[in-house]
């Protein structure tokens, strides 16, 4: 499948699964060499999981299918520009490239918080709407040190 | 349990589960009124899931246990400042407050990408390291319109 066909598959999922009551109007596919290895659609309200965005679901399925926590060599196709959670997940999954159709502003116009979230993330922690409180840093550092000292650690 | 005790529980998970080979040195708990409703630790390499960060795992468990996609009224305690993926997930989960111990710089010093990711997210899509390609926007908008027109949609 070429890029357009893969993006259309994501768009089709965004409509079909939303109409079926699975969640918001978002679909995504992960592909390697033009072959789909993971499909996802928003399932926040149907699976009672606020992290079950289309891209996250597609990434998790692709990783299960490929037996790896890295999707290097794969690309993701999303019906809409990924929200910050999904964009960061795409980084962590080491995907090569993102293809998307609608934008964060289109999502905002449909009632989703993506655009506001992007604005919040650039603020320093103390300036964000969501209160963030730091303490006990000294007690958390030994785990970081132990990680660096762990000879058999699997990096990711 | 008070705030310090809850944060210490997250810190203990960060050490214990990392030493057990589950993944990176990160732990988190979600609590409501001082009672733990979800526990999480990094399981990226053990579960082959790049999205299985401590906070995401804790949020998913709390939602399962409470039977809701909203964690309004709950707070999250993380052994380390959340990465952008987890921070956005915390927003989507409607958590009231974040308590954390180590910082993004501590994570960076231990070899994790969090800090670079925060830098990337503030850039416009075209300026990011990860290539982003937009197309077919017109084909994606009907699903957004259909969502707005859906009388029985469940908002989240």
HADDOCK unambig.tbl for C-alpha pairs under 7 A between the chains (distance, minus, plus):
assign (segid A and resid 11 and name CA) (segid B and resid 140 and name CA) 5.72 0.50 0.50
assign (segid A and resid 14 and name CA) (segid B and resid 143 and name CA) 6.41 0.50 0.50
assign (segid A and resid 15 and name CA) (segid B and resid 143 and name CA) 4.87 0.50 0.50
assign (segid A and resid 25 and name CA) (segid B and resid 143 and name CA) 5.74 0.50 0.50
assign (segid A and resid 25 and name CA) (segid B and resid 144 and name CA) 6.00 0.50 0.50
assign (segid A and resid 25 and name CA) (segid B and resid 147 and name CA) 6.34 0.50 0.50
assign (segid A and resid 44 and name CA) (segid B and resid 69 and name CA) 6.67 0.50 0.50
assign (segid A and resid 45 and name CA) (segid B and resid 69 and name CA) 6.44 0.50 0.50
assign (segid A and resid 45 and name CA) (segid B and resid 154 and name CA) 6.81 0.50 0.50
assign (segid A and resid 48 and name CA) (segid B and resid 63 and name CA) 6.48 0.50 0.50
assign (segid A and resid 48 and name CA) (segid B and resid 67 and name CA) 6.71 0.50 0.50
assign (segid A and resid 48 and name CA) (segid B and resid 68 and name CA) 5.37 0.50 0.50
assign (segid A and resid 48 and name CA) (segid B and resid 69 and name CA) 4.33 0.50 0.50
assign (segid A and resid 49 and name CA) (segid B and resid 60 and name CA) 6.00 0.50 0.50
assign (segid A and resid 49 and name CA) (segid B and resid 63 and name CA) 6.36 0.50 0.50
assign (segid A and resid 49 and name CA) (segid B and resid 69 and name CA) 5.12 0.50 0.50
assign (segid A and resid 50 and name CA) (segid B and resid 69 and name CA) 5.28 0.50 0.50
assign (segid A and resid 50 and name CA) (segid B and resid 92 and name CA) 5.98 0.50 0.50
assign (segid A and resid 50 and name CA) (segid B and resid 93 and name CA) 5.44 0.50 0.50
assign (segid A and resid 51 and name CA) (segid B and resid 89 and name CA) 6.05 0.50 0.50
assign (segid A and resid 60 and name CA) (segid B and resid 49 and name CA) 5.98 0.50 0.50
assign (segid A and resid 63 and name CA) (segid B and resid 48 and name CA) 6.49 0.50 0.50
assign (segid A and resid 63 and name CA) (segid B and resid 49 and name CA) 6.35 0.50 0.50
assign (segid A and resid 64 and name CA) (segid B and resid 48 and name CA) 6.99 0.50 0.50
assign (segid A and resid 67 and name CA) (segid B and resid 48 and name CA) 6.70 0.50 0.50
assign (segid A and resid 68 and name CA) (segid B and resid 48 and name CA) 5.39 0.50 0.50
assign (segid A and resid 69 and name CA) (segid B and resid 44 and name CA) 6.67 0.50 0.50
assign (segid A and resid 69 and name CA) (segid B and resid 45 and name CA) 6.43 0.50 0.50
assign (segid A and resid 69 and name CA) (segid B and resid 48 and name CA) 4.37 0.50 0.50
assign (segid A and resid 69 and name CA) (segid B and resid 49 and name CA) 5.13 0.50 0.50
assign (segid A and resid 69 and name CA) (segid B and resid 50 and name CA) 5.27 0.50 0.50
assign (segid A and resid 79 and name CA) (segid B and resid 140 and name CA) 6.01 0.50 0.50
assign (segid A and resid 84 and name CA) (segid B and resid 84 and name CA) 6.84 0.50 0.50
assign (segid A and resid 84 and name CA) (segid B and resid 85 and name CA) 6.47 0.50 0.50
assign (segid A and resid 84 and name CA) (segid B and resid 88 and name CA) 6.13 0.50 0.50
assign (segid A and resid 85 and name CA) (segid B and resid 84 and name CA) 6.45 0.50 0.50
assign (segid A and resid 85 and name CA) (segid B and resid 85 and name CA) 4.02 0.50 0.50
assign (segid A and resid 85 and name CA) (segid B and resid 86 and name CA) 6.71 0.50 0.50
assign (segid A and resid 85 and name CA) (segid B and resid 88 and name CA) 4.92 0.50 0.50
assign (segid A and resid 85 and name CA) (segid B and resid 89 and name CA) 5.96 0.50 0.50
assign (segid A and resid 86 and name CA) (segid B and resid 85 and name CA) 6.72 0.50 0.50
assign (segid A and resid 88 and name CA) (segid B and resid 84 and name CA) 6.13 0.50 0.50
assign (segid A and resid 88 and name CA) (segid B and resid 85 and name CA) 4.93 0.50 0.50
assign (segid A and resid 88 and name CA) (segid B and resid 117 and name CA) 6.96 0.50 0.50
assign (segid A and resid 89 and name CA) (segid B and resid 51 and name CA) 6.07 0.50 0.50
assign (segid A and resid 89 and name CA) (segid B and resid 85 and name CA) 5.96 0.50 0.50
assign (segid A and resid 92 and name CA) (segid B and resid 50 and name CA) 5.98 0.50 0.50
assign (segid A and resid 93 and name CA) (segid B and resid 50 and name CA) 5.45 0.50 0.50
assign (segid A and resid 96 and name CA) (segid B and resid 130 and name CA) 6.88 0.50 0.50
assign (segid A and resid 97 and name CA) (segid B and resid 130 and name CA) 6.05 0.50 0.50
assign (segid A and resid 97 and name CA) (segid B and resid 131 and name CA) 5.08 0.50 0.50
assign (segid A and resid 97 and name CA) (segid B and resid 132 and name CA) 6.07 0.50 0.50
assign (segid A and resid 98 and name CA) (segid B and resid 131 and name CA) 6.27 0.50 0.50
assign (segid A and resid 98 and name CA) (segid B and resid 132 and name CA) 4.73 0.50 0.50
assign (segid A and resid 98 and name CA) (segid B and resid 133 and name CA) 6.20 0.50 0.50
assign (segid A and resid 99 and name CA) (segid B and resid 132 and name CA) 5.86 0.50 0.50
assign (segid A and resid 99 and name CA) (segid B and resid 133 and name CA) 4.79 0.50 0.50
assign (segid A and resid 99 and name CA) (segid B and resid 134 and name CA) 5.78 0.50 0.50
assign (segid A and resid 100 and name CA) (segid B and resid 133 and name CA) 6.35 0.50 0.50
assign (segid A and resid 100 and name CA) (segid B and resid 134 and name CA) 4.96 0.50 0.50
assign (segid A and resid 100 and name CA) (segid B and resid 135 and name CA) 6.41 0.50 0.50
assign (segid A and resid 101 and name CA) (segid B and resid 134 and name CA) 5.48 0.50 0.50
assign (segid A and resid 101 and name CA) (segid B and resid 135 and name CA) 5.09 0.50 0.50
assign (segid A and resid 101 and name CA) (segid B and resid 136 and name CA) 5.20 0.50 0.50
assign (segid A and resid 101 and name CA) (segid B and resid 137 and name CA) 4.25 0.50 0.50
assign (segid A and resid 101 and name CA) (segid B and resid 140 and name CA) 6.03 0.50 0.50
assign (segid A and resid 102 and name CA) (segid B and resid 137 and name CA) 4.73 0.50 0.50
assign (segid A and resid 102 and name CA) (segid B and resid 140 and name CA) 5.77 0.50 0.50
assign (segid A and resid 102 and name CA) (segid B and resid 141 and name CA) 6.56 0.50 0.50
assign (segid A and resid 110 and name CA) (segid B and resid 144 and name CA) 6.04 0.50 0.50
assign (segid A and resid 110 and name CA) (segid B and resid 148 and name CA) 6.32 0.50 0.50
assign (segid A and resid 117 and name CA) (segid B and resid 88 and name CA) 6.98 0.50 0.50
assign (segid A and resid 122 and name CA) (segid B and resid 122 and name CA) 6.01 0.50 0.50
assign (segid A and resid 130 and name CA) (segid B and resid 96 and name CA) 6.87 0.50 0.50
assign (segid A and resid 130 and name CA) (segid B and resid 97 and name CA) 6.06 0.50 0.50
assign (segid A and resid 131 and name CA) (segid B and resid 97 and name CA) 5.07 0.50 0.50
assign (segid A and resid 131 and name CA) (segid B and resid 98 and name CA) 6.27 0.50 0.50
assign (segid A and resid 132 and name CA) (segid B and resid 97 and name CA) 6.08 0.50 0.50
assign (segid A and resid 132 and name CA) (segid B and resid 98 and name CA) 4.73 0.50 0.50
assign (segid A and resid 132 and name CA) (segid B and resid 99 and name CA) 5.87 0.50 0.50
assign (segid A and resid 133 and name CA) (segid B and resid 98 and name CA) 6.20 0.50 0.50
assign (segid A and resid 133 and name CA) (segid B and resid 99 and name CA) 4.79 0.50 0.50
assign (segid A and resid 133 and name CA) (segid B and resid 100 and name CA) 6.36 0.50 0.50
assign (segid A and resid 134 and name CA) (segid B and resid 99 and name CA) 5.78 0.50 0.50
assign (segid A and resid 134 and name CA) (segid B and resid 100 and name CA) 4.97 0.50 0.50
assign (segid A and resid 134 and name CA) (segid B and resid 101 and name CA) 5.47 0.50 0.50
assign (segid A and resid 135 and name CA) (segid B and resid 100 and name CA) 6.44 0.50 0.50
assign (segid A and resid 135 and name CA) (segid B and resid 101 and name CA) 5.10 0.50 0.50
assign (segid A and resid 136 and name CA) (segid B and resid 101 and name CA) 5.20 0.50 0.50
assign (segid A and resid 137 and name CA) (segid B and resid 101 and name CA) 4.26 0.50 0.50
assign (segid A and resid 137 and name CA) (segid B and resid 102 and name CA) 4.74 0.50 0.50
assign (segid A and resid 140 and name CA) (segid B and resid 11 and name CA) 5.72 0.50 0.50
assign (segid A and resid 140 and name CA) (segid B and resid 79 and name CA) 6.01 0.50 0.50
assign (segid A and resid 140 and name CA) (segid B and resid 101 and name CA) 6.04 0.50 0.50
assign (segid A and resid 140 and name CA) (segid B and resid 102 and name CA) 5.76 0.50 0.50
assign (segid A and resid 141 and name CA) (segid B and resid 102 and name CA) 6.55 0.50 0.50
assign (segid A and resid 143 and name CA) (segid B and resid 14 and name CA) 6.40 0.50 0.50
assign (segid A and resid 143 and name CA) (segid B and resid 15 and name CA) 4.88 0.50 0.50
assign (segid A and resid 143 and name CA) (segid B and resid 25 and name CA) 5.73 0.50 0.50
assign (segid A and resid 144 and name CA) (segid B and resid 25 and name CA) 6.00 0.50 0.50
assign (segid A and resid 144 and name CA) (segid B and resid 110 and name CA) 6.02 0.50 0.50
assign (segid A and resid 147 and name CA) (segid B and resid 25 and name CA) 6.33 0.50 0.50
assign (segid A and resid 148 and name CA) (segid B and resid 110 and name CA) 6.30 0.50 0.50
assign (segid A and resid 154 and name CA) (segid B and resid 45 and name CA) 6.83 0.50 0.50
